[in-house]
Amino acid sequence: MVRLTGTHATFTRDAVSAWLEGLRDRDDRSDWAILRSDDGTHLGEVVLNDVDDDNLSAGFRIMLGSPRWFGSGYGTEATRAVLGHAFDTLGLHRVELEVFAFNPRAQRAYEKAGFVVEGRRRDALLWDGEWFDAIVMGCLSNVEA
Ligand SMILES: CC(C)(COP(=O)(O)OP(=O)(O)OC[C@H]1O[C@@H](n2cnc3c(N)ncnc32)[C@H](O)[C@@H]1OP(=O)(O)O)[C@@H](O)C(=O)NCCC(=O)NCCS
């Protein structure tokens, strides 16, 4: 999971709690828990970050908390919901993300939700002594999925 998200840092429970506490005062991002509507099971998190009011854009990230939840459509559904919020509620024009080239599942989920590939950052991640590219994807408010 840390490799899929390119996370080099490690976190303590206290650090995570402090981070979550600080989120309520932020106006440059929105963080949501993804809950399964049937039974309330917590599946993961999804985030709009780096909200740029001048250019009406934001970044996007998502993570389901366990491989048990992968491949059932949850990621695509959550991505579509957050894009709807970004465009229809916040009035943003552009949402962008990066996904590592070794993560075709995520790339496919993003494509289904309306993102298109815009470019490639070569050797963006150094993991266990090996370089990996990051794919840049974007979605615009006026382009249908
Ligand atoms: C990325 C993530 C949010 C996607 O959510 P998900 O619920 O697993 O994805 P979905 O089921 O909605 O869609 C996955 C799609 O990828 C396809 N897929 C799965 N493995 C694939 C592979 N190896 N190659 C190509 N496509 C693949 C599935 O078939 C499905 O497409 P389809 O509906 O056309 O068949 C989730 O897997 C996750 O949190 N992964 C770990 C963290 C992560 O990678 N975060 C993103 C970092 S950029």
Ligand as a Chemical Component Dictionary entry (heavy atoms), coordinates in Angstrom:
data_LIG
# 
_chem_comp.id                   LIG 
_chem_comp.type                 NON-POLYMER 
_chem_comp.pdbx_formal_charge   0 
_chem_comp.three_letter_code    LIG 
# 
loop_
_chem_comp_atom.comp_id 
_chem_comp_atom.atom_id 
_chem_comp_atom.alt_atom_id 
_chem_comp_atom.type_symbol 
_chem_comp_atom.charge 
_chem_comp_atom.model_Cartn_x 
_chem_comp_atom.model_Cartn_y 
_chem_comp_atom.model_Cartn_z 
_chem_comp_atom.pdbx_ordinal 
LIG C1  C1  C 0 -6.833  2.619  -6.759  1  
LIG C2  C2  C 0 -8.114  2.228  -6.078  2  
LIG C3  C3  C 0 -8.713  3.462  -5.379  3  
LIG C4  C4  C 0 -9.116  1.761  -7.146  4  
LIG O1  O1  O 0 -10.293 1.410  -6.517  5  
LIG P1  P1  P 0 -10.950 -0.031 -6.823  6  
LIG O2  O2  O 0 -12.257 -0.069 -6.130  7  
LIG O3  O3  O 0 -9.951  -1.094 -6.485  8  
LIG O4  O4  O 0 -11.128 0.035  -8.408  9  
LIG P2  P2  P 0 -12.436 -0.309 -9.270  10 
LIG O5  O5  O 0 -12.934 -1.665 -8.892  11 
LIG O6  O6  O 0 -13.401 0.821  -9.157  12 
LIG O7  O7  O 0 -11.847 -0.310 -10.739 13 
LIG C5  C5  C 0 -10.669 -1.014 -11.018 14 
LIG C6  C6  C 0 -10.550 -1.237 -12.518 15 
LIG O8  O8  O 0 -9.182  -1.599 -12.798 16 
LIG C7  C7  C 0 -9.169  -2.832 -13.486 17 
LIG N1  N1  N 0 -7.922  -3.505 -13.146 18 
LIG C8  C8  C 0 -7.622  -4.178 -12.012 19 
LIG N2  N2  N 0 -6.362  -4.630 -12.081 20 
LIG C9  C9  C 0 -5.857  -4.221 -13.284 21 
LIG C10 C10 C 0 -4.620  -4.383 -13.947 22 
LIG N3  N3  N 0 -3.621  -5.054 -13.373 23 
LIG N4  N4  N 0 -4.465  -3.826 -15.168 24 
LIG C11 C11 C 0 -5.471  -3.131 -15.749 25 
LIG N5  N5  N 0 -6.689  -2.955 -15.159 26 
LIG C12 C12 C 0 -6.874  -3.502 -13.948 27 
LIG C13 C13 C 0 -10.434 -3.537 -13.036 28 
LIG O9  O9  O 0 -10.784 -4.581 -13.923 29 
LIG C14 C14 C 0 -11.412 -2.362 -13.036 30 
LIG O10 O10 O 0 -11.771 -1.989 -14.343 31 
LIG P3  P3  P 0 -13.143 -2.522 -15.063 32 
LIG O11 O11 O 0 -14.269 -2.069 -14.197 33 
LIG O12 O12 O 0 -13.104 -1.872 -16.408 34 
LIG O13 O13 O 0 -13.041 -4.012 -15.107 35 
LIG C15 C15 C 0 -7.885  1.094  -5.037  36 
LIG O14 O14 O 0 -7.542  -0.094 -5.702  37 
LIG C16 C16 C 0 -6.825  1.439  -4.011  38 
LIG O15 O15 O 0 -7.074  2.154  -3.050  39 
LIG N6  N6  N 0 -5.590  0.907  -4.193  40 
LIG C17 C17 C 0 -4.499  1.098  -3.231  41 
LIG C18 C18 C 0 -4.039  2.538  -3.101  42 
LIG C19 C19 C 0 -3.816  3.171  -4.437  43 
LIG O16 O16 O 0 -3.328  2.568  -5.370  44 
LIG N7  N7  N 0 -4.213  4.444  -4.493  45 
LIG C20 C20 C 0 -4.042  5.244  -5.685  46 
LIG C21 C21 C 0 -2.712  5.882  -5.700  47 
LIG S1  S1  S 0 -2.543  6.941  -7.109  48 
# 
loop_
_chem_comp_bond.comp_id 
_chem_comp_bond.atom_id_1 
_chem_comp_bond.atom_id_2 
_chem_comp_bond.value_order 
_chem_comp_bond.pdbx_ordinal 
LIG C1  C2  SING 1  
LIG C2  C3  SING 2  
LIG C2  C4  SING 3  
LIG C2  C15 SING 4  
LIG C4  O1  SING 5  
LIG O1  P1  SING 6  
LIG P1  O2  DOUB 7  
LIG P1  O3  SING 8  
LIG P1  O4  SING 9  
LIG O4  P2  SING 10 
LIG P2  O5  DOUB 11 
LIG P2  O6  SING 12 
LIG P2  O7  SING 13 
LIG O7  C5  SING 14 
LIG C5  C6  SING 15 
LIG C6  O8  SING 16 
LIG C6  C14 SING 17 
LIG O8  C7  SING 18 
LIG C7  N1  SING 19 
LIG C7  C13 SING 20 
LIG N1  C8  SING 21 
LIG N1  C12 SING 22 
LIG C8  N2  DOUB 23 
LIG N2  C9  SING 24 
LIG C9  C10 SING 25 
LIG C9  C12 DOUB 26 
LIG C10 N3  SING 27 
LIG C10 N4  DOUB 28 
LIG N4  C11 SING 29 
LIG C11 N5  DOUB 30 
LIG N5  C12 SING 31 
LIG C13 O9  SING 32 
LIG C13 C14 SING 33 
LIG C14 O10 SING 34 
LIG O10 P3  SING 35 
LIG P3  O11 DOUB 36 
LIG P3  O12 SING 37 
LIG P3  O13 SING 38 
LIG C15 O14 SING 39 
LIG C15 C16 SING 40 
LIG C16 O15 DOUB 41 
LIG C16 N6  SING 42 
LIG N6  C17 SING 43 
LIG C17 C18 SING 44 
LIG C18 C19 SING 45 
LIG C19 O16 DOUB 46 
LIG C19 N7  SING 47 
LIG N7  C20 SING 48 
LIG C20 C21 SING 49 
LIG C21 S1  SING 50 
# 
